[in-house]
Amino acid sequence: PRQVPSDSPPNDTPSVQVMQNGHLHAEILVRGKHWAEGDSLLTYELRVHAFRGKPWLLIDYTFENQHRQFHTPVKSIFLRLPLPSSEGEKTAVEFERLDDKPIACSLSAGQDTTFTQVHEYFGRGRYDLIFDNPDGVQRFKDSRASGILKAGGSRVQVHDFWQLNPKALRVSQSHVDVFHWPDSHVRFADLPFGMSNTMRI
């Protein structure tokens, strides 16, 4: 299984198309490929929506497996979003939960932390939230996350985060990785040819 980020090699430039440029709403369509070990495994599509007077963007992030074999084992699939520079200071991080107080920590340069929502499909059918941080790993049993992450002055929200499990958010001082499929605490994804999935950020 391979890890599939949204980064592309220098000779593969994603296509960018302005779909709508109105007074109240603009939509930009970005199409590219997820690459792993020099091979383009999955195509991706980002529909970026901007609204007049709003300080945030709405992104629909879709991947599709066009790798021509019956099944493609993939360790993880994620989109990397840059964060504004923290200028050497610690970055305060807060991750909201639906059933308890938020999880809070602070990150120094070179550190990251990951929040992973998993579902026990057998037995009790429990939803757990796993917090990987520089000090170790914590597992919050029977806990569901809202998908809202605050890092410094930035905020990222993944819609239907706990419902579309497994999902994960990894944050450092420089970026946030939004995982379609997490790289830890779950087995690899075995994607059939033609499979696609969309999440809203």
Secondary structure, 3 states (H helix, E strand, C coil): CEEECCCCCCCCCCEEEEEEECCCEEEEEEEEEEEECCEEEEEEEEEEEEECCCCCEEEEEEEEECCCCCEEEEEEEEEEEECCCCCCCCEEEEEEECCCCCEEEEECCCCEEEEEEEECCCCCCCEEEEEEECCEEEEECCCCEEEEEEECCEEEECCCCCCCCCEEEEEECCEEEEEEECCCCCCCEEEECCCEEEEEC
